[in-house]
Structure formats: C-alpha cells, structure tokens
Amino acid sequence: MEPTTTLEATYTFARFLSEVFTGQNLALLGAFLAAGFAGIGSAKGVGNAAQAADGLLTEDPDMFGKTLLLVALPGTQGIYGLITAFLVMVKIGIIGTSVELTIGQGGYLLMACLPIALVGYVSADYQSRVAVAGINLIGKQKDAVGKAITNTAMVETYAILALLVTLLMIVFFKL
Amino acid sequence: MAISPMRKLTAVVLRSDAETVIRRLMWLSCVEVTSPDIESGDSSFDSEYINAERQTGRLDRAIKLLKNYIPKEKRTGLFTRRPYIKQERYDADESVYAAEYGHAERAEEISHRSAEIENEKISLQGDKETLQPWTSCPLPLDLTGTKETRVWFGTLPASTTDGSVWAAISDVPCNVEFISEDSGGKYVTVIFHISGEDAVYAAMASLGFVKLDRREYKGTAAANIARIDNEIKKSDIEAAALEAELYAMAEKIDDLRLAYDAASAMLSVMTAKRKLGETRETVILTGWVPLKATEKVAAQLDKLHCGYEFGEPRAGDEVPILLQNRRVPALFEPVIELYAMPLYGTYDPTVIMSVFYFIIFGLMLGDVVYGLLLAVGGLLAVKLLDLNAGIKRFVGLFAVCGISCIISGIFFGSYLGDLPVVFLDSMLGIKINTPALLFDPVADPMLFLVVSLVAGAAHLIAGMCVKFYILWSSGKPFDALFDIGSWFVLFAGLGILIVNREIGQYVALAGTALIVLTQGRAEKNIFMKLIKGLGALYGIVNYVSDLLSYSRIMALGLATAVIASVVNLLATLPGDSVIGFILMVIILLVGHTVNLVINLLGTFVHTSRLQYIEFFGKFYEDGGKLFKPVRAETKYTHVIQ
C-alpha cells in the first residue's frame, strides 16, 4: 500500500471519528445510557414483580390493589432515567433552543448520566427481587403490605441518590 | 391523641342467649372477642360456623355469576350508592332469606349444568366433524359385514391417488369405494370376502390405511349427523332456558345482595361464637373493650341479664391497639397501620408524625394545581362516590396532603410546573420570573437541598424529643438527659458553629465529652466505660446517614418539577395556531396526569419511608395488634341502626 493512501485513510477515519463524536452526540449517548439502562432495569424489574403478582392473583383476585404498588416500585428507575435524558436534551437544545457543545462538554454530560444509568439498572433488578419477596409475603399475610413496601423502598434509596448526583451534575453544567 | 386504654371483658352468658349477645355487641362494633385462657378443644359451634361460611360463600358465588345478567338499570357503577337498610333486616331469622338461599343454590346448579352442556356440545361437535366426510356413504356405520364378507371404513393419506390404490389391490379380491376427501385424507370403504382378509390387510396397510372406530354409532352417518344436530339443538334450548332463569334471578339481585350481607353478618357472629369458652349451660365470653366504650357495652349486657366484669389488662396480655385521634390527625392513622401498630402502653406518634408527613409530602410534590387536584378531587370522591371504608381513608389522607402541596407550590412557584412562565413566553412573548414566594428549586437546587435537610433535621430532632419524653415520663430522667440530651448539646454546638465559631466549638466539645463520659455508664470497669463511650460517639455516623436520607425530598421534588417542565416545553412547541393550541391542551392533560400519578406513588412511598425508618427508628416500639372488634362487614348495603 502506498504511504500516501495510508495517510489519507487515517485522515478520513479521523474525520469520521470527529464527525461522529461531537459534543452533541456524546451528550446524546449519555441520555441514551440513562434512559436506556435505567429503562431496561425497570422493564426487567416490573416484569418480574408483575409475574409474581399475577401468580398471587390466580389465588386471590382481590389482592390487585395491594400488589399494584409493589409492581410499580421497580418502575421508578426508568422514570429517573427519562428525567435525566430529558434534562440532557433540554441542555443541548434537542428540545428548545439549539446550542453548540465542545467535545469536553459533551463528555461531561455523558459522565453525568452514568450514575443513574448504572445504579438505575442494577437497583431496579434488586428492587424487583425484594418486590417479588414482598408479594409472596402479602400472599401469606395480607396485613404486611406496609412492611413489604417499606423494604422495597429501601433499595430505591440508592437509585434516588444516583439520580440526585446526576441531576446536580447536569443542573450545574455551564456552557 | 393516644393509644386507647383497654378493658378486659369477661361475661357469662346462657347458652341460649349466646348468639343474641354477640349480635348486639356486633352492632356496637367495639368488642374484640378472644379465646379464653381455659383449655378448650373443638367448639360445639363449629358446625354453625361452617354452615354460615358455606351460605356466605354460595351467595357470593351466585352474585358474581349473576353479574353479567343484571339488567342495565340495576348495574352498579362508579357513582352507584349502596342502599341503606334497617338493622332488623340483618338480624332477621335465616328463614326470611330462604328464597335467596334457594336462588343461590339454584344458581350454583345452573352454573354446573351449563358447564356440562358446554362440554357435551363440544363432544357432539367433535363427533359431527368425524362423521361429516361419511355423509354420502349409504352403508350403516354399524355394518361389519355379512356372513361371507367384511366391511371396513377408514382413511387413506391425502396424497393417495386412484392409481396407487388400484396398483396395490390389483391382485387382491376387494372393492375400495371412495366416499369423499378433504385435507385430512381420503375416506374409503373396503368390502372383501373373509377368505382374503390377510391379503387385504397387507395391501391396505401398505397404502397407509387407518380404520375408523365405529363402535359408538348405529345407522348411517347421515342419520347420526341428524341425531347429533338434534341433540345440539336440544342442548341449546336447555342452555337458553337456564340463561333465561339466570336473567330472571338477576332481577332480584338486590335481595341476594342483602342476603349476602346478612349472611356475612351471621358469619361474623359465628366467628366470634366459636371463640367462646363453654360450660354445660353457659358460655364464657372474653374480649377487649376500649375504656370509652365500656359503659355502652355494660348497658347492653345488663339488658340481656349477663354476668360480666371489666378488668385491667395484666402483664403478658396481648392487648389490641386502637388509636384515638382528633379528626384531622386520624386521617394519618393508615400510615401507621401500614407499618405496625405500637405496643400497648407506648407512645402514639400519630399527631407529631402527621405534621411532618404533611410537610414532607408537600415538599416532594409541591405544585398548586396538583395539590388542588388531590384536595378537591379527594373531597369530591368522598362526597360523590360511595367508597368503601379502606379506600376512603387513603383518599382522605391524600386530600389533606394536597393542601400541603398547594402551600409548597405557592412558596416554590409551581403551577403545573413552570407553565405560567413557559406559556407567557412562547405564546405571548412576555418574559416573567417564576412566581415563587421563596425561590425556584429548579433554578437553585442547592438551596432546595438545604431546605430538605433542614426539614429532615427537624424531623430527626422531633423523633429524639419524643424519645426524650418517653424516657423522662417513664421515670428515667438520667437516661433521657444522657442518651438524648447529650446529643442535643452536640447538635446545638454544631449549629452554633455556623454562626459563631468560638462558642459553637466549646458547646460541641461539651456535647462530645458528655457522650463519651455517660454512654458507658452501664459498664463496671472504668476502661470499658470509656471504650463504650467512645463507641457511642461513632453513632454520629447514623445521624449523618439519616440526615442525608432526606436528600430524597430534593431529588423527588426536582423530579416532579423537571418532568412538569418538560411536559410544558413539549406542549408549547407546536406554536400559537389553533391546531397548536389543541395539541398543547392534549399534551398538557396527558403529560401532567402521568406526572401526577407517577410522583404521587413515589411521594407516598418515600414520605412513608422517612417516617418508618428515620423517624420511628428513634423511638417507636412496634409489635401491637390492631384492634379488630366484631362488626358486620357489609359489602353491598349500609346499615341503619
């Protein structure tokens, strides 16, 4: 291969990279990670909890109201991811007035999205296990709804803390 | 204001009066019947109980079955109000409801018979499908042959051709007749002389011939199908008659519903009756009565000439818990019931908890319009809908908390989020600041975090104050001063530190010293005392983590505000045309409804959690059992006493 073409190829590739990895796109990647991973976690979580609830409902159809909260709880991480994604979209002007971002700024927003993306995904999964256990618990003891919900909410604490970190990082982001 | 004091009721009642006594007490709804301490085997009232349970169950199933047959004007909907019925109707002798019991029994029979008919029909349809291809066959299905011949009915694979059949049977003496064909194969009859049976069998087997099982049938296929059609028709007629009977029965659904409620009242009586202690001529009723209700109960028992006494609870008694609060704090009792009831004789935290529940709920869901929806919606729901008691209590709780949301919405300038700002800017081009009385949390989240933590600190200190009060009033003033007071000195010092470094420093140090010196006082060894004291100082980590837990107020508050502002942004994007305006209204309606529902869930769960873990953790002694008096749980009617 001629040296000039290697150089040209490298140059083309570099240009490709610089066009793909703009500040805007890095920030969007962050938004995707937040909404995507927290959402996947919640989908798994709500799915597990809802299956357990349906199992209980085959025995006792009147328990729907009591299981509803437990089924809904692992769904909140997805919402936190959504909030994050929306905030990022507003900041970078996908929604509202358009702005230009440097790669550094885009990278900052990407990083800011990571706490809720990771913690949201993992906590929704673990939370759903507690929710499933809680549903089994109220299947045996109808009065234990409060305890089951409280235990499930314990796991959520860490998703909220991660959301807090993410929100603060995005809100204090200066262009 | 407190946990209601309880009295232990012991009453001796003539056997023949037992049911009447329990029934009267049931209408008072203030006696929880317990099993007496004496040893007892099976209750002689078991069979009555089982009978009541069976009747209730049967009526319940009948009502559920008839649900789809009820005429339109009698269907119950969201706005239907349950009828008010006089108490005597529930006390009436069972024979009054004989007709309804009969209906319920008949409904059950009909339900079984309908299922049978359905199954018969399916099996008939199956037969019909099997016979359909043979309609044109003139031979009766039960014909196996004559003295010298045999007849087979059966199918050949659909791929079989005339040629392949002729080839296979060319040197076998038999007659193969094609009757019909469909995707399932070709239907043929085979007639042959008995002497050639083996050869025919081999030839037909090579073609993939499957014999038809004809044992059940007599006569030709066409005749059989006619018979089956006739039977199906008969089944349909019977099913229609049964259905008509159900429709007729459903006309009297109101009577059945009343009968159900009367039966379930009877079941309540029987459940209590089973717990009675027994002698030959009398029964012994033991139970718990709130102090306030003892007079009422005594009056009733006097009327029935029973011997009774009210005793103080003794150590080791499992006294049921009834919380007594004024109207507004009582709305917050469900929050405590969801967690666990306090132990008898301990502190009822409802009032102080309700204050913080109110404030924290508002901070997490602070919006004027959302608050109005909760408060007004809740009020309307209670007024207009005939909600059952359990739901009503939660609706009331949310309605009160809605007021808190309104207040906090005014302070932080949230009216459907930042709708006024966004709307005026995008539609009219007017720029205004957030109409906040204090500040806008989205613009200044750190300040909002401070507000959250201050609310949290107040909550935690209130919890410690309660513990202080409990210790002090239970005659342990030193425990109160050392275990709680020393921390207060430290906290005060840390607080003053912000304003005045020097004084704060000394106060904080004094608090620390107090903790180290007093927390090991249970130990005998001087070194152990010191180590224990230093260890207690480590407890500050718990306080810090408790406090940081309140940052969730800010996170959830911001979540509400951010989603609302995103909805507003999306809603105002289409611009100021007619279509744009319609779109805006739709997006606003849908978006804010979703936001309210999602955040109501989060707010309810996390406000409760802050009470359970952070607040109750400081002082609460749980383990009590909720007071469950004998009462008539009516489902379809209200009782007028």
Interface residues (C-beta under 8 A of the other chain):
Chain A: L69 A72 L73 T76 I79 Y80 L82 I83 F86 L87 V90 I95 G96 D143 V145 G146 K147 I149 T150 A153 M154 E156 T157 I160 L161 L163 L164 L167 L168 V171
Chain B: E337 L338 Y339 A340 V442 P445 S549 S551 R552 M554 A555 L556 L558 A559 V562 I563 V566 L569 L570 L573 I598 L601 G602 V605 H606 S608 R609 Y612 I613 L626
